[in-house]
Amino acid sequence: MKLKKIFILTGLCAAIVACTDLNIPPINLLGERDIFGSNEGVTSNLARIYSRLPIEDFKYYYPSGFNFNGAHYKQMACLTGEAIGRDTQASDNEGFSYWDEAYSEIRDINMFLENISKYSSSFSESEVKMYLAEARFARAYTYFALVKRYGGVPLVDAVIDYPASVNMEGTYYYRASEEAIWDFISSDLDYAIENLPENSPAKGRANKYVAAAFKSRAMLYAGSIAKYNTVNEVQDQNGTSVRICGVPSNRANDYFKASYDAAKRVVDSKKYSLYKGLWKANDRIAQYENFRNMFLNETSENIFVKYYEIKNAPHNFDESVQPYQTKSGGNDSEVNPTIDFIEMFDGIPKDENGYFKNIDSNGKYILFDSPLSAFANAEPRLRATVIFPMDTYRGKVIEIRRGIWTGDASNGISPLANEGDVGNCNQLTDPNLKLAESLSSNPLIQLKAGDPNGTSMRAAGINGPVSNWDFGNVGGVYLRKYLRESGTTNDFNSTQCWIEIRYAEVLLNQAEAAYELFKAGITGDNYRSIAYNNINSIRERAGATLLSSELALDNINIIRNERRKELAFENKTYWDLKRWRVLHEEQNNRRYKILNSFYSTDAQKYFLSVKFQEPRGGFQYIYTFDTRYYYQPIPTSEISKNPNCKQNPGY
């Protein structure tokens, strides 16, 4: 039923009098004209629509949904191999259904669209176009969140006026084809691009380039599904065969071209740019500080941002991922980057197989004055993304240590028995190793006379890792990206804004779409050259080694890996791995590797062990992705009440 009145709470009670004229609207009701016939009412409605957009930000919690206001014990980055977490179990998936919330948002948007058109005489022509365009941008955003989870879904582009205009059977919508949903998203975004202003009317609202940037993301996803998805689920709908899961492969280049063109529109506008405000050529410290500060400030790179503020809308990101050492209460250490992730970056010592080189030619551990020394030549972007053991954060040296080795190091230190051995991933049984069972049972270990570190050290440092289930580090490294350098870290006290779309992503979208078009032999722009230039622009800012020539860009994985490094921990990688249809290959009985730092009392130096994530609290952390989850289950409640809605395969 269409909403005809909107209630406003006033705190007053009204008495019902027998003789009252019921045709007079109560004073605590506003009619449609009051809400949709004024700029104040319209912007209030828009604010509500924006606040409900399915943005996977600091308050997104994959077990529970969007705008979650509890402790974030699990993080999406721990589902992708970017990191491990104490509480993130292997083979997890989204534990909530976005279905009902999405269609509630779509209903509100459709109602908004109908009423803006109905009361258009109250506004200027440009205002009407802007309001309609913002609503259609939001509708595309919502359908994108649906289609990437479920495939084809019921396409509702108007308010369903039940029971006034349709009976119950009229609400039983079939699922549209997945292709139709992608095309509908494209159409809504095209309208938004053409009718939104050059500049956002207010912070956090869309403009034409926000819509174009988002289109570059959505159409890239659609192209990937057309090219890489193999699921073909069809439903007979009154004699018509409709493909509700999957997109015809011959549409791939259409979508890649749409993504490329949308990204090009943003690039050609010159409205945004890669942030280099603190960047200096050949200055690794400046490049590190530039990348780190980019996520804590307003910059030229921000395209679409969700804002937070302490009074009405804080979040708890710092509490969730901060080091144990800097916590002032609450939680900590839920995101611990893996060595698998670290190995993607340039400048790290690697063996002939591309793995982190921690063993010398004599089969002994390479020794370092500090664990940080092992990564001294890594690209600055990496140090701006993670906190290595003995690096600084909030003015403190972050002491991450698995244990202390007290053996004779005169002939070098041989690899621990468990080095690289998945079968013994938790068996640290070397008698020379001094470990901590927990942070509250962390023994002091005597050092040799003359040790520059003093007379004794805690076995596990301040942060761990430790042997048993406990707070503190579990992977040997901490996340730095998005972490504030000051302020209270317990509970909901964080106010960093979430950069939902930034210019680097647009360049990466364009590069990937361009390379796909190049490989398909599509004529037009010099697609390979554009992809090459985009990747090198990002790598230059990151302090990484530049690709030597266009010919060096000879594999789609070069672009994909650059994307994984640049957009790490921004909740993009999970969906990228799904759209490329490679997550099941990466997570096939997979354990992720962690970095364990140990101090040698005899050598008075550190050595670094690479091992698999240790089981804790009964969790084995062996990852396997079930391919049926490329399409998530439609909620059983929807299947029960709508006989025309077919469930996805495998459920």
N, C-alpha and C positions, 0 to 999 in steps of 0.2 A: 504494500500500500504506500502511495506517495505520502511523504511527510508534509503536512499542511501547516503545522504550527510548531514553533520551537519554544520549549519551556526555559525560563530563566529563573533560577532559584533566588528568592528574595528574603527568605527567613520569616516571612509573614504568613499567617494562617487566614484563610478565607472562610467565612461562615456561609452556608448555603441557606438562602431565604426562599420560602415557597413562592413568593411573588416575583423573584428575580427574572429579568428578561434574559433568557439564555442565548439570545442572538448577539448580546454585547460581549466582545472578547474580554476575558479577564486581563487585569493590568500586568500580570506576570507572563503574558504571552506576546510573542512578536510574530507577526505574519510574514509571509514570503517577501512582500515588498519591503518590509523593514530590514530584512536580512540581505536580500539580493538586489535591493534598489538603492543601496548606498555604498560608497567606497569603503566606509568603515565596516559594514557588514560583510562585504565581499572579501576584504583583506583578512578579516577574522576567520572566515570560512577557509580561505586559502592557507592560512597559518595552520589550521587543523589538518588540512590535507597534506601539507609539507611535513608536519610533525609525524605523520603516520607512514611516510614513504619507507619502503623496505630496504633501508640502507644498513649494510652489515658493518656497523661501526663499533665504537667502544661498548655500546650497550647491547649489541647483538650477542646472543649466547646460544650456540647451536643446539644445546639440549632443550632450550625453552623458548627461544624466539627473539623478537625485536623488542627494544625498549625494556630490557630486563633490568630490574633494580636490585638484584641479589649479588652474592659472591660469585665471581666468574672462575670457577675451579677448572674449567676446561676452555681451551682456546682452539680456534679453527686452524691456526698455524701448526698445531700439534697433530693434525690429521694428514698433513701433506709431506712430512719429512723435513720441513723447515726447522722444526723444533720438536722437543719432547716435553712432556709435562707429567708431573707426579700423578695427576688425577685423570689425564686424558688416556683412555684405554684404546687399545688397538681395535680396528674395525668398527669404530663409532660412526654414526651418521647423524644427520639432524633428527633430534628427538621430538620435534613438534611439527604440526601441520600448518602451513601458511594459508590454506584454502579459505576458510571462513573469514579470516581477517582481511585477506586480499579482496574478496567479493564485497565485504562491508565497505572497504575503501573505494572500490570501483562504483558501488551504488552511490556513495556520497559524491564522487566525481561526476557521474552521469547526472545526478540531480543538480549539481552546481552548473553543469553545461546547459541543461534545459532552462534553468531559471535565469542565467545570465542572458540567454537569448530572449527569454520572455520579457525581461525588464531592461532590455538594451537601450531603450529611450532615456534611461536615467544616466547614461554614460556617454562619453565621446566615442567616436568610432575606433580610435586607437586604443582606448581603454578596454572596449569590448573585445577587440582582437587579442590584446595582451592577456586578459583574464581567460578567454577561451583557450589560448595557446598554453598558458601555464597549466590549466587543468588537463589538457591533452598530453602534455609532457608528463604529468604525474600519472595519468592513466597508462601511458606507455611504460613508465618505470614499474608500475605495479604488474602489468602483464608480463614484463620481462622476468620479474621475480617468479611468476607462475610458470612460464614456459620453460625456463631453464631447470625447473624442478620436475615438472609433470609432463612436459610435451604439450600436445594440443589440449586445450581446456575450453569450457563453454565461453563463447564470445558474446559478452553482454555489453552493448554500446548504447543502451537507453535504459531508463528506469522501468523495471518490471512492475506494472501497476496492478498488483493482485490484492483483492479480488475484483477491483473496479472494472478492469478491462480484460483480464485473462483469468481462466479458472486454474485449478491446481495443475492440471495436465499441461497448461501453457507455460508453467515454470520448469517443466522437465526438459531442460536444454541438453542437446547432444554436445559432445566435445567437438569443437572445430578441429580441422587438421592442424598439425603443428606448423605447417607451411603458412596457413592462413593467419595464425597468431603472429608469426614473425612479420608477415606483410602488414598486418594491422598495426603493429608497433611502429613499423617504418612509416606508415601513413600518418599516424598521430605525430610522430617526431618531425616529419616533413612540414606539417601544419605549424608546429611549434617553431621550427627554424624560420619559416617565412613570416610569422606574425609576432614573434617576440621582439622586444627592442634590442638594440646593440648592447646596452648596459642593463644589468639587473636592477629592477625598481627598488630593491632593498637587499641587505645582506642575507644570504642563504636562499634567495629566490633565483629562478632561472632567467637566462637571456638566450638569444638565438645560438650563441656559441656553446653554452652549456648543453642545449638540446643537440647540437651537432656533435659535440664530444661524446655525449651519451649514445647517440646513434652509431658512432664509430665503434663503440664497445658492443652494442647489441647486434649489429649486423655482422661483426666479426664472429660473434658467437654463433649466429645463424649459419654463416658460411662453413664454420667448423663442423656443425652438426650435419649439414648437407654432404660434406666431404668425408668425414671420419666415422659418423655413426653407422652402425650396422643393424639396429633394431628397426623392424618394419611391422608395426602393429596396426591392423586395419579393423575398422568397424563398419558393419552394414547399417546404414541409416536410411530406412525407408527405401531400400533398393539402390542406394548410392554407396559405393565403397569409399570410405574416408580414412586416410592414413593419419591416425591420431598420435603416433610416435614415429618420428623420422621425417626427413625432408628429402625430396628427390635430389639425387646427386647433380643433376643438370642445373640446379639453382645455385650451386656453390659459388660460382664466379659472379653471379648477380649480386649476391650478398657481400662478397669480398669487395666488389667494385663500389657498392653502396657505403661500406665501411671506409674504404679509401677516400671516396669523395667527401664524406662527412668530415673525416680528419683533415683533409686538405683545406676545407673551408675554414677550420679553426686555425690551421697553420698560416694560411694566406692572410688572415685577418690581422696578424701580428699583434693581437690583443694580449696574448700570453707568451711566455718564454720560459726556458729552463732557468731556474733560479741560480744565479752565480754572484750574489751580492757580496759574499765573503770569499769567493773563489779567487785563487791566484795560480797562474801557470807555474808548474814545477815546485809548488809549495804544498807538501802533503798535509801539513797541519791545517793550512787554510782550507784545503779541499775537504778534509774531514769535518772541520767546523761548519763549513758551508752546508754540507749534506745533513749534518745533525740538526742544525738550527732551522733548516727548511721546514721541519715538521712541528715546530713550536712557534712559528711566526706567520704573519700574513706576507705572502711573497707573490712575485709575478707568475708563479707556477700554478697557483690555486685557481681552479676553474669552478668547481662546485663544492661547497663546504657546508658541513653541518656544525653549527656553533653551540658551545656549551658555556655556561656561566655559573658561578658558585651558588647564587641565591636560589634559582629555580631549576637549574638543569646541569648539575655536576655529574660526573661518572667516576668509576673506581679503577681505571686502567692502571694507575701507578701501584695501587694496593695489590693488584693481581700479579704483576710481573716484576716488581721491584726486587732487588737483592735482599736477602735476609738481613744483611748488614746495615741497611739504611732504613728498615721498616720502623715505624713508630706505633705499630699495632696492626691488627688484622692479618691479611694473607700475604703471601710472597711467592716468588720463584715458579710461577705456573708456566713460563715460557723459557725453555733452555735450548738455544739453537744447536743443531747437530753438526758434527764434522762433515756429514754428507752435504749439508748446505754450504758450509765454509769452503769446501773444496771446489765449489763453482767459481770462486773468485780468482783473479789474477794476482801474481806476486807472492803466492804461498809456495814454499818448497814442496815439490811433488816428485814422486817416483815415476818410473817409466809407464806406469798404468794410470797416472793422473791422480793418485791418492796422496794425501798429506805425508810428506817424508819425515818420519820421526826416528828411523833406523839408519845408521851409517853403513858404509861399505863393509865394515867388519862385523856387521850383525849386532851392533850395540846401539843403545839409545843415544841419540844426539842430545848433548847437554846444553842448557841455556842458563844464563844468569837470572832470567825471569821468563815465565811462560810468554809474556808479551813480546819478548825478543824474537820468538819463532815467527811472528806475523808482522815484523817491522817493515817488510817490503810489500805487504799486501795492499791492494788498492784502497785508498782512504774511505771509499764508500762502505767497505766491510767494517772497519773500525767504528764508523758512524752508525752501523746497524747493530753490532753486538758489543758486549763488554767482555773482553778477554780476562783471564786470571791476571791479577796484579795491575790492571788498568785502573784509571781513576773515574769516579762518578760521585757527584755531590761533594767534591773535595776530599774524598776518601779513596785509599787504595783498596780495591775490592779483592779480598783474599779468598780465592776459590782453590781448594786443594782436596784431593781424594785421600792422601795419606803421606807418610814420611817413610823413606827407605833408609835403613841404618846399616846396610851391608858394606863390604869393601868395594870401593869403586876404582881402585888403582888400575885394573885391567878393563875398565868400562863396565857398563851395566847391561846385562843380557835382558832381552824382552821378558816380561812377566809371562807366566804360564798361560794366562788367558788372553794374551794379545791376539785379537782377531779371531778368537775361537768362540763361536756361538754356543757350543755345547757347554762351555764353562764360563758363561758371561758374568756370573756372580761369584766365582770361586777365586777370590783374592787370598790365596793361602800361603804366599811366600813368607817364611818366618821372619824375614827382615823388614816386612811391611808393618808399620804401625798405623792402625786405622781407628776411626771413631764409629761406635755403634749408633750414636745420635749426637745432636748438637749439645745436649745436656750432659752427655758422657763422652767428652772430647779431651782425651788425655794430653798433658804436656809432655813433650818429647825433648830430651836433653840433646843439645847440639855440641859439636866439637869446639874445643877452645879456639878462640880467634875467629869464630864464625861472625861475619858482618851482621847477621840477623839477630845476634844476641846469644843468650845461653839456652833458650828453649823455644819451642813452637808448639801450638796446638796441632794435633794430628790432621784435623780436617779444616784448619784455618778457622775463619769466622762463618763461612757460608756453606761448608761441606764441599762435595757430597759425602754422605755418611752411609753406613751399611743398611740401616733399617728404615722403615717408613718414618719420615719426619719432615718438618719444614726444611727450607734451605734448598740449595742447588742440587739438581739430579743429573745434569748433563755436562758440567764443566765450563759452561759459558752462559752469560746472561744476555737478554735482549736490551738494546739501548734505544732503538728507534721509537720515537714518540714519548719516551720517558722525560719528564720534567727534571730540571737540575735543582729545583728548590721547592719549598712548600710541604705541607703535611701530606703524608702518603697513606694514612689509615682511612678506611671507609670511603665514602663518596666525597672526595675533596679535590678531584681532578677537573681541570677546565680546558685541557687542550682541545682545539677544534679538530674535527675529523675531516680530512681532505678526501672527499669521496671521488672526485675526478681531478687529476692534475695533468699538466701539460706533457710530462714524460709519458704518461699512459697513452695520450693521443698520438705521440710520435711512435710509440711501440705498436699501437693499433694500426697506424698507417704502414709501418714497416712490415708487419706480418701480412696484412692484406695485400700490399704491393708485391711481396715475395710470392705469395700464393698465385697472384695474377701472372707474375713473371714465369713461374714454373708451369702454369697452364697455357702459356704461349699467347696470352691476351695482348693485343696491340694497344697502343695509346701512349701514356707517359713512359718515361724511362724508369720502369718500376724497380728494377734491381738497384739502380743508382740512388733512387730516393730511399729505399730500405737501407742501403749502405750508409748514406749520409745521416739518416736518423739514428742508426745504431752508434755511429761514431760520435755524434753529438752527445749522446747519453754517456758513452764510455769516456769521453774527454772530461765531462763534468765529474764523473765518478773517480777519475784518476786511474782508470784502467788502460791497458794497452790498446791502441787503436787498431782496427782492422787494416791490413796493409794495402788492400785494393778491393775493388768490387768483386774480383774473382775469388777473394777470400771468403765472401759471403756465398758459400756453396751448399748450405744446409739449413733447413728450417730450424734445426735445433739451436743454431747460433742465436737466432732471434728469440726463440723460446727461453733459452737460458738467460739471455740478457733481461728478458721480462721477469723471470723468476728472481733475479738478483735485485733489480731496480724496484719492483713492486712487492718485495718480500714483506710479510707481516702486515700487509694492507688488506688482507682477506680477499685477495684476487687469485692466488695460486690454486686454491681448491677448485674453483670453477674453471680455471684454465685447464687443469689436469682432467677435469670431467669433459670439457668440450673437445679436447684433443683425443679423448677416449684412450688415455694411456695410464690412468690411475690404477687400473687392475694389473697392468704390467709392472708398474713401479712397486706395487704392494702385493706381491705374490709370496706369502710366507716371509715377509720382510721384517728384519730388525734394523733400526737405525743406529748409527754409530755415534759415540760420544767421545769427548776429549777429557781425559783424566790427567791432571797434573800432580806430580809427586816431587817431593824435595829429597835430595840425597844429602844426608848429614856428612858423609865422607867427602864427596865431591864439592859440597856447598853450592850445588847447582840444581836446577830442575830438569826432569825429563818428562816427556809427554807420552802417555799411552793412549792408543786408539782401541776402543773396545765397543761391544754392543751394549745397548741400554740394559741396565740391570733390572731384573724383576723386583718389584716391591709391593708390599701389601696384598699379595696374592695375584697381582697383575703380571702377565708375562710380556706384554707389549710386543706381540708378534702381529704384524699388520697384514691383513688380506682384505682387498676391496671386492665386494660382491658386485659383479657386473650388472645385476638387475637394478642397483641403486643409481645407475646413470639416469634412470627415470624413477623418481621416488613414488611411494604408494599414495594414491588418492585416499583421503580419509574414509574409513568404512561408513561413517555416519552419512557422508555424501552419497556413497554407493547405495546405501539402504533407502534413502529418501528420494533418490532420483534414479528410476529404473533405466533411463537412457544414458547414464554416465557409466562407461565401461572402465573397469579397473586396469591399471598398467600391468604388463606381463610380469609374472613371477610372484604375484602377491595374492 
